Amino acid sequence: MQLGTRWALGAQPPASVPATLREQIAAVEAGRADAAGHWTLTWLEGRPIAELDDGTRVTLAGVIEPHADEADTDEW
């Protein structure tokens, strides 16, 4: 079992963040110089997923940006 962790946007990722994700996380952060928030590292079936508060995900497959159509738009 692997435990996740959380860290602030722009801060050095903890040692538990795999090196394969660090470069991608740095690239995402470079495009958000004025942003604030936190990253959350979780593990799904042994694979790391880093997610930013805005919904951006960094996985072994690459960066997945949130889409406007995925937003909570239910009008009940």
Secondary structure, DSSP 4 states (H G I P E B T S, - for coil): ----EEEETTSPPPTTS-HHHHHHHHHHHHTTTT---EEEEEEETTEEEEEETTS-EEETTEEE---GGGS-----
